[in-house]
Amino acid sequence: MPPDANLLILGGGCAGLSLGMRLVDHASPAKRTVILEARTEYTNDRTWCFWRLAPHRFDRLVAHSWSSVAIRTKQRSVTVDCRLTPYQMLEAAPFYAEAQDRIDRSKHVDLVLGASVDDTPRRVAGMWQVETDTGRLTARHIVDTRPVRPPRASDAMLWQSFYGQEIECAASVFDANTVGLMDFAEARSDDVLFHYVLPLSPCRALIETTVFGPRPLVPADLSSVQAAAVEKLVRGNAFSVRRAESGLLPMGMTTYFTVPGPDYSRAGLMSGAARASSGYAFQRIQRWADAAAASIGRGGPPIGHQSDPALQRGMDHLFLRVVRDHPDRAPDLFIRMFGNADPARVIRFLSDQGTLADCAVIGSTLPLQLFIGEMLKSMVAAPGAFREAA
Ligand SMILES: Cc1cc2nc3c(=O)[nH]c(=O)nc-3n(C[C@H](O)[C@H](O)[C@H](O)COP(=O)(O)OP(=O)(O)OC[C@H]3O[C@@H](n4cnc5c(N)ncnc54)[C@H](O)[C@@H]3O)c2cc1C
């Protein structure tokens, strides 16, 4: 019997919908794709930010664009002019709406909401079998974007935990032109804490408390620091909270989640989408979706995220080791990078577009002794550092 679909995408979040949208355009109409999503409806649950290095398919949906970002420590403040590569913000709601609209109009890509797939699909007679609340589906290929399991501290070198609130203030208290990319209140010995402020108008801003640390945190762990940061920024003026968002991003995965068989790939945040040194994943997911759709369009299998170039991977992991072992030094490292190198180089590097020269210049801004010491330590500790999990 022919399968119900050529491809089943498990999870219709950023990665699943991004691939689904590409397949509306690129896959052969004879090849059906079904996206199974547990949610029954989408909400404006997050915002994605990134530097715009080139025109992109979501230009029309961008809610805000800034031409400068600031990094501040107690000792120093650096404001980076990024007019040529503005820092942009995309809200989740219009992204989900655009994806739903495009998929609704397609005859060969379907999105099923309220379809929770909680088991590992089974391989039967050369096809994948998936059980859902609404029945069984079979397919030749699977792209699984669900989180494999709740994160464990040991799954990543560091975790980026954040809790943010969109604040409407009665007075004009925000500098609407400049993003507060990293505002380090103080150097800490166990983790790195900073505030991230996206000004949406002089009276409105998304204010986030972010921690880079060895353990995944929940919003309750951050709420008192967040409340203090908001109070400080609104300077005694009345304010209301319009919405909140929180997240947990792996920085340098140490667990590799295997797949249960052939024609099965994993994608998304916990499967290679997150950039090790920043946790950012949106643009990487878009690049993956382009590559996976192109492979399917050529009649091949969907592919997972490709590993990063060796130099970028090496630099990211060394940087994370330094931050993990010397969190009190982290604010200085970030400010050196942005303040002492041409910011265009740093932005390219953080956006996965760094050249060899960019890497060399960024490396030269960092304290050599600290990094050499960490490199020697990592050479001794390296065996068995990466674990596999099903
Ligand atoms: C609040 C927040 C802000 C972020 N900001 C940025 C940013 O500014 N820049 C950036 O680059 N990255 C950012 N990220 C990181 C990353 O881009 C996002 O996490 C992105 O949504 C990851 O896409 P994904 O598809 O892997 O996961 P998700 O978008 O979370 O999608 C996974 C989907 O799987 C579904 N699912 C789960 N279990 C099942 C199941 N059993 N059956 C069916 N479906 C299931 C979920 O409902 C969900 O829709 C942010 C993340 C968060 C949480």
The ligand as an SDF file (V2000), in Angstrom:
LIG
                    3D

 53 58  0  0  0  0  0  0  0  0999 V2000
   11.2690   32.9790   23.6790 C   0  0  0  0  0  0  0  0  0  0  0  0
   12.3350   32.6140   22.6810 C   0  0  0  0  0  0  0  0  0  0  0  0
   13.0260   33.6150   22.0190 C   0  0  0  0  0  0  0  0  0  0  0  0
   14.0150   33.2940   21.0920 C   0  0  0  0  0  0  0  0  0  0  0  0
   14.6790   34.2980   20.4590 N   0  0  0  0  0  0  0  0  0  0  0  0
   15.5640   34.0000   19.5040 C   0  0  0  0  0  0  0  0  0  0  0  0
   16.2080   35.0380   18.7840 C   0  0  0  0  0  0  0  0  0  0  0  0
   16.0140   36.2190   19.0750 O   0  0  0  0  0  0  0  0  0  0  0  0
   17.0350   34.7100   17.7670 N   0  0  0  0  0  0  0  0  0  0  0  0
   17.2940   33.4030   17.4410 C   0  0  0  0  0  0  0  0  0  0  0  0
   18.0330   33.1510   16.4780 O   0  0  0  0  0  0  0  0  0  0  0  0
   16.7520   32.4070   18.1460 N   0  0  0  0  0  0  0  0  0  0  0  0
   15.8970   32.6510   19.1630 C   0  0  0  0  0  0  0  0  0  0  0  0
   15.3070   31.6240   19.8590 N   0  0  0  0  0  0  0  0  0  0  0  0
   15.7800   30.2460   19.6080 C   0  0  0  0  0  0  0  0  0  0  0  0
   15.1170   29.5070   18.4360 C   0  0  0  0  0  0  0  0  0  0  0  0
   15.1720   30.2860   17.2630 O   0  0  0  0  0  0  0  0  0  0  0  0
   13.6640   29.1440   18.7500 C   0  0  0  0  0  0  0  0  0  0  0  0
   13.6170   28.3540   19.9040 O   0  0  0  0  0  0  0  0  0  0  0  0
   12.9760   28.3930   17.6130 C   0  0  0  0  0  0  0  0  0  0  0  0
   11.6110   28.4800   17.8270 O   0  0  0  0  0  0  0  0  0  0  0  0
   13.4140   26.9330   17.5300 C   0  0  0  0  0  0  0  0  0  0  0  0
   12.6690   26.2720   16.5520 O   0  0  0  0  0  0  0  0  0  0  0  0
   12.2570   24.7390   16.7050 P   0  0  0  0  0  0  0  0  0  0  0  0
   11.3830   24.4090   15.5680 O   0  0  0  0  0  0  0  0  0  0  0  0
   13.4420   23.9130   16.9910 O   0  0  0  0  0  0  0  0  0  0  0  0
   11.4030   24.6860   18.0580 O   0  0  0  0  0  0  0  0  0  0  0  0
    9.9430   25.2340   18.2720 P   0  0  0  0  0  0  0  0  0  0  0  0
    9.7340   26.4790   17.5200 O   0  0  0  0  0  0  0  0  0  0  0  0
    9.7480   25.2580   19.7470 O   0  0  0  0  0  0  0  0  0  0  0  0
    9.0230   24.1150   17.6110 O   0  0  0  0  0  0  0  0  0  0  0  0
    8.9000   22.8010   18.1200 C   0  0  0  0  0  0  0  0  0  0  0  0
    7.4470   22.4210   17.8930 C   0  0  0  0  0  0  0  0  0  0  0  0
    7.2620   21.0530   18.2060 O   0  0  0  0  0  0  0  0  0  0  0  0
    5.9720   20.9350   18.7880 C   0  0  0  0  0  0  0  0  0  0  0  0
    5.9350   19.6830   19.5350 N   0  0  0  0  0  0  0  0  0  0  0  0
    6.5690   19.3870   20.6930 C   0  0  0  0  0  0  0  0  0  0  0  0
    6.2840   18.1250   21.0710 N   0  0  0  0  0  0  0  0  0  0  0  0
    5.4470   17.6190   20.1350 C   0  0  0  0  0  0  0  0  0  0  0  0
    4.7990   16.3650   19.9650 C   0  0  0  0  0  0  0  0  0  0  0  0
    4.9770   15.3840   20.8550 N   0  0  0  0  0  0  0  0  0  0  0  0
    4.0320   16.1630   18.8770 N   0  0  0  0  0  0  0  0  0  0  0  0
    3.8350   17.1600   17.9610 C   0  0  0  0  0  0  0  0  0  0  0  0
    4.4260   18.3810   18.0830 N   0  0  0  0  0  0  0  0  0  0  0  0
    5.2150   18.5950   19.1450 C   0  0  0  0  0  0  0  0  0  0  0  0
    5.8680   22.1760   19.6740 C   0  0  0  0  0  0  0  0  0  0  0  0
    4.5250   22.4570   20.0220 O   0  0  0  0  0  0  0  0  0  0  0  0
    6.5000   23.2230   18.7840 C   0  0  0  0  0  0  0  0  0  0  0  0
    5.5490   23.8870   17.9840 O   0  0  0  0  0  0  0  0  0  0  0  0
   14.3340   31.9240   20.8150 C   0  0  0  0  0  0  0  0  0  0  0  0
   13.6540   30.9250   21.5120 C   0  0  0  0  0  0  0  0  0  0  0  0
   12.6760   31.2660   22.4360 C   0  0  0  0  0  0  0  0  0  0  0  0
   11.9670   30.1490   23.1860 C   0  0  0  0  0  0  0  0  0  0  0  0
  1  2  1  0
  2  3  1  0
  2 52  2  0
  3  4  2  0
  4  5  1  0
  4 50  1  0
  5  6  2  0
  6  7  1  0
  6 13  1  0
  7  8  2  0
  7  9  1  0
  9 10  1  0
 10 11  2  0
 10 12  1  0
 12 13  2  0
 13 14  1  0
 14 15  1  0
 14 50  1  0
 15 16  1  0
 16 17  1  0
 16 18  1  0
 18 19  1  0
 18 20  1  0
 20 21  1  0
 20 22  1  0
 22 23  1  0
 23 24  1  0
 24 25  2  0
 24 26  1  0
 24 27  1  0
 27 28  1  0
 28 29  2  0
 28 30  1  0
 28 31  1  0
 31 32  1  0
 32 33  1  0
 33 34  1  0
 33 48  1  0
 34 35  1  0
 35 36  1  0
 35 46  1  0
 36 37  1  0
 36 45  1  0
 37 38  2  0
 38 39  1  0
 39 40  1  0
 39 45  2  0
 40 41  1  0
 40 42  2  0
 42 43  1  0
 43 44  2  0
 44 45  1  0
 46 47  1  0
 46 48  1  0
 48 49  1  0
 50 51  2  0
 51 52  1  0
 52 53  1  0
M  END
$$$$
